[in-house]
């Protein structure tokens, strides 16, 4: 019995329940993908019945029940289960609440991502092993062009052990793998700069990252996931919670059931109704109505505590390495995959080198024979049999046995296609390929570079933006939530500061308990998007406005934004305005955050040099309204509050700077079109617009960056620039050198300025002040955005 049980346990561990760390697949999944590839079910072919696939897999490779095979096939096709689905399913493949249709009703074929997993199988890149009856062979592992185990995760229960691995973002995982390829001694902190946490296909929010770091360090950890919930005005007198994303593997019906149970048991109060508006067109939309007089935020905290809107995810990274189960951290998982890909590329290169050497040998034989093809034919015709012809060819033309055999097997009609020029061209190409492959195989670093380049191709094909938001906020403990529910369901209207980063992310920081002021600390320079474009001191329940480049002002409250933990600002943890504001598409950008109760006018500047001061008060009551009537082709480039003592500043693409008192611009109503702010030269546009308060004038700096790559930058004191009248051309702010044709980025404000590159990393600006019309100093990297440093 002991021997039988151990044999059974080993079979379950190795052959059924645990994924291989190299390709991230269990045997049944690997066999499904390989069999579908062998059947020719490529993305450019039609779908076939899933039952046919299941039958082929069961009959040839996987000696288990059809139900288990079909369940594995279904999982490979579900976009809410895998971050990068591997099977393209047609029909009802189930949902989070319902199972799939039977295999006889659904159809399937390989997805493009699965083609990357099975690529080059015919080039001896992996070992093939016999199937269960030794009649066929199957790959021991797939080539796996991307780190499937980290990207799609895995779950399985073996004997005495289990695995539960979270999905991740392909772009982030590949970036970490490339970094490890270049730096084998990279630390966990280095890798977490690229992979900050899991990225679930259903989105949601990860609350608290301590468990994530534990999992990345030693392979085990747990964390909380939350639904994405916004507070919306369902009608003029009714507020509701709108759920658009749920924790991983949690369905809306499960949430509704738990809410109903809580309301019936009187554990949850304040709920008027629950409506599921989910459909295939608009996706998940669960609307929870709030009774009049209840604070939605407090009700939401109850729901987090008592329903699956907040769920726990436990990571247990158990996978097979060399046939043995191991618990792996992030670096271990990446290292195993990298070693696998290096071996795949090496074996592929050796295979291609052998094939090219074989072909070169044949081409050289043809080149010898084609010189006197008539004599070759004569030798063959005068021979009594094949052996005599082969011997005659080798003796007469100095051919090898293989070359002679190849010539003998050629059909006469193929001889018409051969020419000396074509064969010599083919030989030259083969020699070049052989030289490249020989050099590649002798240089291990070149192979690793090739692996890195191929990962870039995969990211370009299948990479998608992150869906799951990461936050350091703490999960709601049962005790704290119970005390809050017993005390009051009303949320206090506390002071807060709202931030808009230069990359368009919104965030808020509430005042710390007992603090008289908002304590804002600068984050580490390694935090992305840590430059401020606009900020506003307000309260959590106040109504404020977001000014966009299309001249719209959109009303919203800071309560809609997730509060950052503690009293420190990490702008990279903010959210895109499109998630909370009515932005039709990504071409409309939020440029500034303004108060709707301030007695200072809102000052707006446009790309065509128009300036406008919007008279305070009397704003339209609509959820959004225009603050300036834009001319065709024009757009807003900046906005801020400014009283009569403020200074309005324009910087143009041809490096002209103009500033003049805001008092010279008469305030107008919201529907007006403004007036001329700066006189632009032909083809020039406004690159930057700013409003400086009287207190900021002495400390203000001007940052200008040329458009060459990476260009040059100059930091100048604002006091260097003389003021001019409105609607004039201003003064020169930068001298262009040869090859420099314009300003690519500019910023004016109270320093210090903070510049970022395309990846959101800081770019060092000149430390000293330059001359007003100087040419600037060369930059180490391209600057895409400039803002004020947090702090």
N, C-alpha and C positions, 0 to 999 in steps of 0.2 A: 504493500500500500504506500509506503514512504517513497519508494522508487517511482511508482506510477504518478503520485501526486507531484513530485519534483519535476518529472518529465512534462506533466500537464502544465505546471506553473511556468516552466521555461518556455513552453510553446506559446502560452498566452502572452508572456512578456515580450518575447522576441518576434513572434509571428502574427500578433493580432493587435495588442492594445497600445503599445508605445511607438512613437514616431522615431525615425532615424534622424539624428542631429544634422546629417548632411543635406538631405532634400526635404526634411520636415514632413515626411509622409509615412503613414502606416502602410503595411503591406497591401491591404485591400485597396487603399487609395492609389498606391503606385501601380497596382495591377490594372485598375480601371483606366488610368491615364495611358498606360502603355498599350493596353488592348484597344482602346479607342484610337490611338495613334496608328496602330497596326491595321485597324479597320479602315483607315483613311478618313476619319470623321474630323476633318480639318475645318477651320472657320469659314473657308470659302466653299464648302460643300453643304448640302442640305442636312437638316436634322434627321435622325432616325429614332425609332421607338426605343425608349429606355429599356424595355423588356428585352430587346435584342442585345443591347450592350450587357445587361445583367447576365443573360444566357451565355454569351461568349466568354465573359470573365469567369463565370462559375464552371463552365465546361472545360476551359483550357488552363486557367491559372489559379483560381481561388476555390478550393473544395469546401465551401461552407454554404449556408443557406442564402437563397435569393433575397430574403428580407434584409439581411445584414449588408449585402452588396448594394442594394438599392438605397438603403439609408445613407451609406457612404457616398454614393453618387449624388444624392439629393443635397447633402451637406456641401459638396464641392461646387454646387450651382447656386447656393443661396447667398445673395449679396448682403444680407443682414447677419450672416454667420462668418463669412470670410471677408477679409479686407480687400483681397484681390481674388475673386472667384476664378476657378480653373475650368469649369464646365459651363457652356452656354445652354441653358435649359429653355425649353419651349413648352408652355403649359403651366399647370398648377403645381409648383414645387413647394407649396406650403408657406406659412407665415409664422410669426412668433407665437401665435395662439392656435394655429391649425396645422395639421399634418398635410403632406403632399397627396396628390391623386395617385392612383395605382400606376405601376410601371407601364401598363398597357395603354395608358392615356397620355403620358408625357413623352416628350422627345428631347434628345440631347445631341450635342456635338462638342468638340473641344473649343475652349476659348483661346484667344491669342496668347494669353498668359501661360496656358498649358503647353502651347507650342514652344515657348521659351524653356519650360521645364524639361521637355523631351528632346530638345534640339541636339543634333549631332550624335544621336544614339547609334547611327550606322557607321560611325568613325572610331569604334573601339575606345570610347571615352570612359566606359564603365564595364565592370565584369558582368557577364551573364551566367545565371545559374539555372539548373534544371527545374522544371515545374513539378507538381506533386506526383506525376506518374512517369517522369523522365522521358516524356514524348516531345516536349517543347522546351524552350529556354525563355527566361525572363530576366530583366535587368535587376541586379542586386540593389541598385540605387539609381535614381535619375540624375542627369547632369545638373539640373536646377540652376538656371541662369540668374536667379535671384534668391535671397535668403528666405525661403518659403516658411520655415519654422517660426521665425520671428515675425514675419509679415502677417501670416494667417493664423498663427497660434495653433494649439492642439488641445485635445481633451481625451482622456482615456483612463479606464480602470483595469488594472492588471491584477495579479495575485500578490498581495502584500505590498503593493505600491500603486500609485496613480499619478497622472500628469494633468496639469491644467495651465496652459500657457496663453498669454494674452496676445491679441493681434497688435501690430505696430504699423507705423506709416512707412511705406516702401522708400520714399525719398530720404527719410531720416535714417533708416537702417542701412541703406546703401552708402550714405555719407559717412556713417560710423565705420562701415566695413572698409571703405576707401582710406579713411584715416588710419585704421589699424594696419592696412596694407603698407602704408608709407611709414608708420611708426609702430613696429611690433611691440615696443615697450610702453605703449600708451596706457594711462591709468583709467580707472573707472570714471573718475570725474571728467577726463578728456572725452570719453565715449558718450557720457550723458550730456555733454554739450550738443551732441548731434541727436541723441535719442533721449529726450527728457522724460518720456513716459509712454505707456501704451496709447494706441489710437484705434478706438473701436469703430467698426463699420456703421454702427447706429449713432455715433456721436456721443453726446452726453458730456458730463464734467467729472473729472477725477478730483476728489477732495482729499488733500493731504498727500504729500509725495514721499513721506518717510518709508512707507511700506514698499513703494516702487523701488527706492534705492536699496532696501534690504533684498528684494528679489533680484536686482541687478548684481548685487554683491555676492550673494551666496545661493541664489536660485530659489529662495522661498520668501514670501512676503504677502501682505494683504493691504487693501486700501478700499475706500468707499467711492462708489460712482453715483452720480446724481443725474436726474433728468434735466433737460434744458427747459426751463419754465419762464415765461414772461407774463407780467401783469398787464392785462389789456382792458380797455373800456368796451365791454360787449354791447352796451346800449347807453343812452344818456344817464341812466340811473342804475346800471348794473356793471359791476367789475368782475372779472374772472381770471383764472389762471389758465394759460394756454400752454400745453405741453407739446413740443415739437420734436423732442428727442428723448429717448428712454435709456436707462442703463442697459448694458450688453445682455442680450438674451431675455429681456423682460418685455412682454407683450402688453398692449393696452387693455385687453380683457382681464388680465391678471390684476392690473392696477385698479380697474373699475370695481372688480369683485372685492378687493381689499378695502376700498373706500366705502363701499356699501356696507360691508361688515362692520367697519369702524363707526359709521353713522348709526347703524342699528343698535350697536352696543353702547352708543353715546360716549365713545372714546374720542371721536372726531366731531368738532362743532364748527359751525360757520359755513357748511356746504349746502348750497341750494339745489344743485343738480350736476350731473356729469353727462356730457355728450361726446360721443366718439365720431368725429368728422373725418376720420382717416379714409383716404382713397388712393388709387394708383397714380392719379395726376398730381395731387398736392402733397402726398406723403402723409406722415403721421401728424394728426392734429386732434388732441384731446382737450376739450374745453370743460373746465371745472368752474361752475358758477359760485360766487361768494354771496352770502346773505348780506343784506344791508346792515351797516354798523360794525361789520367785522373787518379787521385789518388783513388784507390778502397776504402780506408777508408773514404774519403770525400764523395764519391758517396753513400757509405753505410749509412752515417749520413743523407743524403737526403732521402733515402728510409725509415729509421726509422721514419722520421718526416712525410712523405707523404703517406706511405703505412701501411698496417696491420703488417709489420715486427716488429713494436712496437705497442702494443695494451694496453688498460687500462682494469683492472679487479677491479670491485667494490664488496667488501664483505659486505653482509648484513645477519648476522647470526640470522635469525628468524626461530624458531622451536617451536613445541608444547611441553609444560611441564604441565603435569596433565590436558591436554585438553585445555590449554590456550596458546596463542602465546606469546613468550618472545624473546627478543633480548639477545643473550648469548655471553659471551666472552669465551676464551679458557678454563679457569678454570671451568666456569659454565658448558660447554659442557662435559668436562671430569668428573665432579662431578655427573652430571645426569646419565651418562653412568655407572660410578662405582656403584652408588646406585642401578641401574637396575641390574647389574650383581651380586651384593651382594644379592639382593632379589631373583634372578633366582637360584643361588647356594643354598640359604637357603631353598627355596621351593623344589628344587630337592632333597636336603638332607632329608627334612621332608618326602617327598614322598617315597624315598628309605628306610627310617627307618620304615615307616608304612608297606611297602611291606615285608620287612625282618622280622618284628615282626609277621605279618600274616603267613608267611611261617614257621617261627620257631614254632608257635603254632601248625601248621599242622604236622610238623616233630616230635614234641614231642608226639602228638597223635599217629602217626605211630609207634614210638618207644615203646609206651605202648602196642599197639595192636600186634606188630610183635613178642613180646615175646611168645605169645600163639596164633599164627595165625590160627591154626586149630580150637581153641575154638571160635575165631572171626567168622570163616566161619560157624561153627555149630550154633552160636547164630543167624546169619543172616538167615540160612536155616530153622530154627525152628520158625521163626517169621512169622506171618500171613500177615503183611503189612509193609510198610516202616516206619511208625510211631512207630510200635511196635519194629522193629529192631533198630531204632535210640534210643529209650528209653532203650532197653536192653543193647546196647553198652555203653551208658552213665552210667547205673547203675552197670554193670559188671566190666568195666575197668576204671571207673572214668574219662571218656572222656567228653569234652564239646560238646554242640550241634553242633558247627561248625566242630570239629574234627570227630564226628560220621558221620556227613553228608558227609565229604570228603572221609571217608573210604567206605561208602556206594556207592559213585559215582565212586570209582576205578573199573577199569576192572580187571578181574581175571589175565589176562596176564601181567598186570603191577606188580602184587604181586611178580612175579618171579624175577623182577629187584631189589627189595628191599633186603637189608641185614642190619644187625645190624651195621656193620662197616661203611658202606656207609652213613647210616642215622646219626650216631654219628659224622662222619667227616663233614657232611653238617651242623649239629647243631653247631659244633665248629666254622665253618666258619661264620655261621649266627650270632653267639654270638660275634665274633670278629668284624664283620661289624657293628652290632648294637652298640657295645661299641665305635667304631670309630665315627659313625654318631652322637651318643649322645654327645660325647666329642666335636665334631665339632660344633654342634648347640649351645652348651653352651659357646663357645669361639668365639666371634665376630672377634677377630684378626686372628684366624685360618681360618675363612671363607674368610677374605680379602687376606690372604696368598694363599689360594686355588685359588681365582680369579686371583691373580698375576701369579701363576704357569700355569693356563690354558691360560692366555694371551701369555706366553712364547711359548706354544705349537702352538698357532695360528701364531706367528711370524716365527717359524721354518718352518711351512707349506707354508705360503703365503707371507712372507717378501721378499722384493726386494730392491736393492740399490736405492738411490735418483737419480731422473732423471733431476730435475730442479735445475739449479745453482742459488745461491743467491749472490747478490752483492750490495754494498752500492752506486754504481755509480749512478749519477743523470740521469734522462731521458732528452732527448734533447728538450729544449724549442723551440717554434716556432721562437722567435726573434733571439736567438743565432744561430740556424741552418740557418736562412735566411741570417744573416750577414756573417756566414762562407761560405755559398754557393756563395754569391756575391763577397766575398773577393778573395777566391782562392779554387780550388779543390785539391791543393797539400798539403800533410801533411809534416810538418817539421820533420827532422831527429834529434830528441832530445835525450840527454843522458838518459839512463835508467839502472836499475839494475835488472837482472833476478835471481830469486831464485828457487832452487829445494829443497823441504822439504824431511825429512827422510822417509815420507810415500809416496813419489813419485809424489807430486803435483807441478806443474809449475805455477809461477806467475811473474809479473813484476811491478816495481814501477818507473814511470817517474820522472825526476827532476822537482821539484816545480818551478813555474814561478819565474824568477829572482834569483833563488838560485844558488850559486856556487857549492854546493855539494848536493848529495842526502841525504835528511834528513830522516833517517830510525829510527822509534821508535818501541820499543818492545811492543807487544800487551799484553792484559790481560792474565794471566796464565790460564784462562778458555777457551781461544781460542784453538781449536784442531789443531794438526799438526804444532805447532809453533817452530819446530827445523829445522835448515838449514843444509842440506847435502852438497850443493854446491851453489855458487853464482858467478856472473860475471858482471862487469861493462862494458856496451857497449852502443850502440845507437839503437833506435827503428827500423831502416831500415838496420842495419848491419846483416851480415850472420854469425851465430854462429853454434856450433855443440853440439849434445847430445850424450854422450858415454854410451852404454848399456852394460849389463852383458854378452851379446853374442859377445862383441868385435867390435860392429858396431859403426860408427860415422854417425849421421843423421843430415843433414843440415836443418836449419830453421831460421826464423827471429823473433825477439821479437815482431814485429808487429802482429804476429799471436796470441799472448797471450793477454788475457784481462788485461788491465791496472787496478791495484787496485786503489781505490779512494784516493785522496789527496796524501800524502807522507808517509803513515803508512803501515806497512807490516802486513797482516793477511794471513798467508800461508794456513789456512784452506779454504780460498776462492779461492784458485788456482784450476787448472784443471789437470786432468790426462793426461800424455803425449800421451796416446793412442788416445785422441781426436784430436791431432794436428800432431802427427808424425806417420810414417808408421810402427807401431808395430803390428806384426802378431797376438799376443795374450798377455795375462797378465803375462806369464812366462818371457817375455823380459822386463827388467826394466831399466830405465834411472838412471845412477849412478853419472853423473857429467855433468856440462855445461862448455864448453871450447870455446876459441876464435880461429877462423881460420886465423886471421891476426897477432897474437902474435908472437914475435920472440923467445919465450920460447917453448921448446919441451913439448909435452903432455906425461906425465908419467902414465903408466898403470901397475897395479898389479893384479895377478890372484890368484884363490883359491889354485892352486898347487904350488904357490911360485915363479912364473915367473914374471920378471919385464922387462919393455920395455920403452924406451924413443923414441917417434916418432919425427923424424926430422921436424922442422917447415917449412912451405911453401911447395909448390909442392904437395899439397893434390890433390887426384883425383877430377875431376869436377862432378862426379856422385852425385845424391841426397843423397846417403849413400854409405859408403865403410868401409871395415874392417881396424881397427887400429892395430890389432894384429892377427896373425894366431894362434888360440887356438888349443891345443891338445884335443883329444877326452875326454869328461868328465870334461873338465876344463871350467871355466868362469871367467870373470872379476869381481873383488870385489871393485875396486876403481880406480879413475883417477883424475889427476889434472895437472896444468902447473908446471914445475920445471926447473930452470936454474941450472948451475953447482954448485952453492953455496947452493942449497936446500938440505934437508935431507929426504931420503926415509925411511919409517917406515913400518915394517910388525909386526902384532900381530897374533899369531896362536891360534888354538882352545885348545892346551895344554899349553897355557899361556907362550909362549916364545916371547920375543920382540927383534927385530933386527932393527938397523938403521945404515945407511951408506950414504956417500955423493952421490948426484945424478950424480956428475961428473965422478964417477967410472962406469957409465952405458953409453956406446957409443950409440948416437942416430942412429936409423935405419929407413928405409923406411916403409911405411904403411903396406906393405905385409909381413914384417918379423915376426918371431915368438918370439922375445925377448930372454932373457937369464936368467939363474938361479938367483933368488933374495935371497931366504932363503932356508936353508936345513931343510926339514920337517921330523919329526919323523913319524913312521908308524901310519897310520890312522889319522894323524893330517892334518888340512887344515888351510888356512889363514882366520882368523876371521875379520881382519880389515887391511886396507891399507891406508896410508896417505902420503902426501908430505908437509913438513914444510919449509917455507921460512926462510931465515937467520934471519929476523926480528922477527919471531914467536918463535924461539927456546927457549928464556928465559922464555916466558910466557906460553909455551905449557904444557898441562897436558895429562896424560894417564888415561883413565877410563876403568876398566875391570869389567865384571859382570859374575858371575858363572851361570851355567845352571840349578841349582835347583830352585824350585818354592816356594817363589818368589826370592830366591837366595841372594847373598851378592855382594856388590860393593865396589870398592876401587878407589880413585882418588889420583894420584901420579904426582909429578912434573917430567917433561920429562928429566930434567937435572940429575935425579937419575940414568938414564940408560946409561951405557957406550956404546960407538959405537963399532961396530965390522965390519969386512970385509964382502963384498958381498958374498953370497952363503954359509954363516956360519949359525950356529944354534941360535945365539942370546943369551940373558940372560933371567932368569926366571922373569916373571912380576906379578905372583900371586901364593900364596901357597894355595893348595886345602885342605880343611878339609874333614872329613869323610862324605861320601855321595855326595861330589862334584866331578864331573868327567870331567869338561871342561868349557871353556869360551863360554857363549851364546851370548854376545854382548861386543864390545870393540870400543873405539874411541880415536883418538889422534888428538889434535889440540889446537889452541889458545883458552883458556877458556873465559867465563865459559861454561862448558858442560851442555846440557839440555837433560834429559832422559824422555821418554814417555812410557805409558803402551799400552795395546792393544786397548783401547778406545781413544787413543790420548791425554789422560790427563797427566799432568806432574807428574813425580816420583822424590821425593827428594833424591838427592845423598849425600854422606858424605861431610860435610863442610870442614873438615880438610884434610891435605895431609897424606896419609899412606906411609908405608915403601915399598920399591921396591918389596920385596918378601913377603909382608904381606898377610893376608887372607881376609881382607875386613870387612865391617860392614853389618849386615842384612838389607834387604830392606823391606819396607812396601807393595810393590806391584811389580809385574813382569815387568821387563824392556824389551821392544821389539825393540826400536830404540833409538839411541843417536846421537845428532848433536850439532851444535853451536846455542846458543841462538840468537834470532833476536836482532839487535841493534848494 
